[in-house]
Amino acid sequence: MQYINLGNTGLKVSRLCLGMMTYGTPEWRDWILTEDQSRPLIQAAVEAGINFFDT
């Protein structure tokens, strides 16, 4: 995974960002994945080195 500086914060974040809009509770929208459905995708992102999550 490649990392870049996040502005002048001193933080290094992955060049790839995982958007989190589709994870949560299907009661909000029917296309939202449940926690059980989301967990493998988020785990794979973390294992790949992604540390930048758009909430």
N, C-alpha and C positions, 0 to 999 in steps of 0.2 A: 504494500500500500504506500502511496506517496502522500506526504504531509506538507502542509504550507502553514505559514504564520497567519494567525487570525488578527489582521490589523496590527496594532501596536500593543496588543494585550500580553504578548509573550506566550500565548497558547499555540500549540501546533495541532492542527486538525487535519483529518483526512481530506484529500481532494474530492472524494465522493461523500455525498450527504444522503442519509436515508430520511425521506419525508415520512412523517408519522400520522398524517391525516387519516389514513385508512385503517388505523388500529385503534381499538377502543371498545365501544359498546354499540351493537347493531340497533339498539333502541333509538339511537340518534338518527342513523341512516341505514338502510338495508344493505348497503355495499361495504359497510364497516366490518372488518374481521374481528372475531372474538379474541380474547387473550390467548386461548389455546391454539387458535389458528395463527396468531401473530408470533408467538414465541419462537418457533423454528426459524422464521425469517429474520427476526431481530438477532437471534443467537448466531446465525450464519454471518450476518453483517459484522457483529463484534469479532467473531473468529477471523474474519477477513481483514480486520484492522480498522474498520470504520469506527470513528469516535465523534462524528459530527451528525447530530440528529436534529431535524427541523421539526419543532413542535408547533 
